[in-house]
Amino acid sequence: MTVSIVDLLRDRIPPQQVIEDPAVLTAHATDASRAPAARAAVLARPASTAEVAAVVQVAASAGIPIVPQGGRSGLVGGSAAIDGAILLDLTGLDRILSIDSVDRVAVVQPGVIVADLQRAVAEHGLFYAPDPASADRATIGGTIGTNAGGMRCIKYGVTRDAVRSLEVVLADGTVERTRPATVKGVAGLDLTSLIVGSEGTLAVVTEATLALHPAPGPSRGVCATFPDAASAFEAANTIATGERLPSALEFLDEVALRGVRIIRPDLGIPEDARAWLLVVTDAHVGGSADLDHFEAAVREHGALTIARAEHPAALDELFAARRSLNAALIAVRSGTTHGDLAVPRSQLPAFAVGAERIRERLGVEISLAGHVGDGNLHPTVVFDGDDQLAVEAAHRAERELLELAQQLGGTIAGEHGIGTVKLDGLVGESSPRIRDLQRRIKAVFDPHGILNPGRKI
Ligand SMILES: Cc1cc2nc3c(=O)[nH]c(=O)nc-3n(C[C@H](O)[C@H](O)[C@H](O)COP(=O)(O)OP(=O)(O)OC[C@H]3O[C@@H](n4cnc5c(N)ncnc54)[C@H](O)[C@@H]3O)c2cc1C
């Protein structure tokens, strides 16, 4: 009699944490990308590092793939099911183990929701900087898996910059710590950085020691509209290269503003505005002077309107247009692609020109909203979802936008990852030698290819 994978898992972790209910498997089949997913064999919901290790040991001995899953808010299919795989739901490891004000670190399990950690450390007068827009759903493990970004990266960097040390379960089921959690430490190769952003292909993160900052000052900002995108990019570059570093620098283009006018007419976006910038500071001291500096820069570059928020509640109102972006684009057209790419900030104007050429040639509409402060755009092609030709043109435009980013010295994946959705684009991203090196590194970590195979590289 052959023993099923379900029985093997139930021998190692509490049986109720091994789930084969088809409804549960369907609910966990894909992520927010809705990337097509295959049928997993089973879902395991461990509650401790030891249980994660036990699941990985079962997978290793049976040669079955494992798909680590956090909040499944990913946008590239990285946690979507693989045929016959074990879905490793890490949301049960959801404890904040310690918050240390002296070392300024938090030790957390991977299933902790990012926003919960932000709130918990704020009670200690501390600040966890990574802040993807999905912070209410994304987990620490998932954001480490994708090296998530967000709006504050211009000042605080990406998730990798906040990760001091990781406890991981390796592909053979052993538990290891990547490095001591000191600020400095250069012994050996930096495997922590390698595992951050590896999308579950090298190891399963079971605990993270995360760097914290002192609580920032009150957020305030300047919001401006412009007659064209080029003026907004110039203003953004003046601000980003100036002596006063903003904590966020966000951009909306003409298509996005059209949608914002539809769903939020109360925000009074002027009819002749074709671009929008929001510049934020969270400085403790000199915040008003920062605003003066930002205001002067947007004025110098021909802003049509300028609004200034001197305290967080007022800033919240200025943020409304940016927060409504996804709904705004759907208001323009029923179908939208999910774009994420990055170019050197100096190349943003060239990217906009190239995108305009793609728009004209393919007859599509493209929104270029995003985090201009670090050159990370979310170009979105909006299209009529019922029109097959429009759908095809949109997907072609999406591919060409990614190629354009690569031609300008940029990347097809700024912060959302590669998963399965963007694998094809890797051909133009790195040389065959570099890709081969990456595959060989994967093989060292995971010789039998059980950890999230077919993703990332
Ligand atoms: C509305 C919305 C807004 C978003 N905004 C942003 C944004 O501003 N910035 C941004 O960067 N992203 C954003 N995203 C994308 C997404 O939220 C991020 O990619 C996030 O990091 C995914 O976290 P998750 O917990 O949902 O992980 P999942 O989607 O479950 O997994 C993501 C990847 O990490 C791996 N993984 C998960 N847990 C572990 C673990 N413990 N160990 C090893 N690997 C693991 C998975 O296998 C997968 O490859 C947004 C998504 C949505 C839906």
The ligand as an ORCA input file, in Angstrom:
! r2SCAN-3c Opt
* xyz 0 1
  C      -3.456     46.392     -3.767
  C      -2.018     45.952     -3.829
  C      -1.023     46.884     -3.630
  C       0.326     46.499     -3.670
  N       1.288     47.440     -3.449
  C       2.579     47.072     -3.461
  C       3.602     48.041     -3.220
  O       3.339     49.219     -2.985
  N       4.886     47.621     -3.242
  C       5.220     46.301     -3.481
  O       6.398     45.966     -3.470
  N       4.273     45.373     -3.720
  C       2.972     45.718     -3.707
  N       2.008     44.776     -3.951
  C       2.386     43.382     -4.229
  C       2.426     42.450     -2.976
  O       1.640     42.964     -1.931
  C       3.859     42.239     -2.533
  O       4.538     41.512     -3.531
  C       4.022     41.519     -1.188
  O       5.385     41.490     -0.868
  C       3.472     40.109     -1.183
  O       3.365     39.694      0.184
  P       2.433     38.447      0.558
  O       2.548     38.192      2.016
  O       1.071     38.648      0.037
  O       3.200     37.286     -0.204
  P       2.707     36.199     -1.265
  O       2.031     36.866     -2.415
  O       1.976     35.125     -0.582
  O       4.134     35.614     -1.738
  C       5.038     36.418     -2.424
  C       6.305     35.590     -2.719
  O       7.015     35.355     -1.510
  C       7.159     33.947     -1.276
  N       7.016     33.756      0.158
  C       5.948     34.048      0.940
  N       6.227     33.785      2.225
  C       7.490     33.309      2.275
  C       8.362     32.829      3.299
  N       7.970     32.829      4.594
  N       9.590     32.380      2.972
  C      10.023     32.391      1.691
  N       9.241     32.825      0.662
  C       8.012     33.285      0.961
  C       6.077     33.294     -2.114
  O       6.414     31.971     -2.475
  C       6.009     34.222     -3.315
  O       7.017     33.900     -4.244
  C       0.661     45.137     -3.931
  C      -0.357     44.201     -4.120
  C      -1.670     44.593     -4.075
  C      -2.746     43.555     -4.274
*
